[in-house]
Amino acid sequence: MTRQLIAILLGVATVSGAYAQTNIPPFVAKLIARYESGPLGSSPGAVWQYRYKGETVYYIPRLACCDIMSQLYDAHGKLICRPDGGVAGGGDGKCPLFFKERKDGRQLWRDPRREEIH
């Protein structure tokens, strides 16, 4: 239990440091900390920042299993849509042009554990 708590606190401290350096919004830093402290299967593997319809957005890729949809958040942490994934693969249909119209992609975080399993 103590080791787990230390690992979580170190993960939060690391993400907090990244937030200070790269202006990652607090809600994104919390998502990253959750992914880092959880099992590999609960991690989307990366977090991306884009410009979409003139706004900064944050794309969380879909998980590799279970027909789970991706997530697209606005700069305030509000879920805009689920661009892909799900049973049919097309997400929730609320932003069908996201992949075509997105710009200035920047990977904010990558789960290093993904490379360890290959």
C-alpha positions in Angstrom: 0.0 0.0 0.0 2.8 2.4 0.9 4.7 1.8 -2.3 1.5 2.3 -4.3 0.9 5.6 -2.6 4.5 6.8 -3.2 4.2 5.8 -6.9 1.0 7.8 -7.2 2.4 10.8 -5.5 5.6 10.7 -7.6 3.4 10.5 -10.7 1.4 13.5 -9.7 4.6 15.4 -8.9 6.0 14.5 -12.3 2.8 15.5 -14.1 2.6 18.7 -12.0 6.2 19.6 -13.1 5.2 18.9 -16.8 2.2 21.1 -16.3 4.4 24.0 -15.1 6.7 23.6 -18.1 4.3 23.0 -21.0 1.0 24.6 -19.8 -0.9 21.4 -19.7 -4.3 22.1 -18.2 -4.9 20.7 -14.8 -7.6 18.3 -16.0 -5.2 16.8 -18.6 -2.5 16.5 -15.9 -5.0 14.6 -13.7 -5.9 12.2 -16.6 -2.2 11.5 -17.2 -1.6 10.8 -13.5 -4.5 8.4 -13.5 -3.2 6.6 -16.6 0.3 6.3 -15.2 -0.9 4.9 -11.9 -3.4 2.5 -13.4 -2.9 -0.8 -15.1 -1.5 -0.7 -18.7 -4.8 -1.9 -20.1 -6.5 1.3 -18.8 -4.1 3.6 -20.6 -4.8 5.0 -24.0 -1.0 5.1 -24.6 -0.9 8.9 -25.4 -2.5 12.3 -25.0 -2.5 14.7 -27.9 -3.2 18.4 -28.3 -4.6 19.8 -31.5 -6.3 22.9 -33.0 -9.8 22.1 -34.1 -12.3 24.7 -35.3 -10.1 27.5 -34.1 -9.8 26.1 -30.5 -7.3 24.0 -28.6 -8.5 20.5 -27.9 -7.2 17.4 -26.2 -7.5 14.0 -27.9 -7.4 10.8 -25.8 -7.1 7.8 -28.2 -9.4 4.9 -27.9 -8.2 1.8 -25.9 -7.0 -1.1 -27.9 -9.7 -3.4 -26.7 -13.4 -3.6 -25.8 -14.8 -1.2 -28.4 -14.2 1.8 -26.2 -14.4 5.2 -27.9 -11.8 7.9 -27.9 -12.4 11.2 -26.2 -12.0 14.8 -27.4 -12.1 17.6 -24.8 -12.1 21.3 -25.0 -9.6 23.5 -23.2 -11.8 23.5 -20.1 -12.2 19.8 -19.8 -15.6 19.5 -21.3 -16.1 16.4 -23.5 -16.9 17.6 -27.0 -17.3 14.2 -28.7 -15.9 10.7 -29.2 -14.2 10.8 -32.6 -13.5 7.1 -33.1 -13.9 3.7 -31.6 -17.0 1.9 -30.6 -18.5 -1.1 -32.2 -18.6 0.4 -35.7 -15.4 2.4 -35.2 -16.8 5.8 -36.0 -17.2 7.1 -32.5 -20.4 8.9 -31.5 -20.8 10.9 -34.8 -20.7 14.3 -33.1 -17.5 15.4 -34.8 -17.1 13.3 -37.9 -14.6 15.7 -39.5 -12.2 15.9 -36.6 -9.5 13.8 -38.2 -9.7 15.7 -41.4 -9.8 19.2 -39.9 -7.5 18.9 -36.9 -4.2 20.8 -37.1 -0.9 21.4 -35.2 -0.9 18.0 -33.5 1.4 17.7 -30.5 1.9 14.7 -28.4 1.8 15.8 -24.7 2.4 12.4 -23.2 3.2 8.8 -24.2 2.9 5.8 -21.9 6.4 4.4 -21.8 5.1 1.0 -20.6 3.7 0.5 -24.1 7.2 0.0 -25.5 8.1 -2.4 -22.7 5.5 -5.0 -23.9 6.8 -5.1 -27.5 
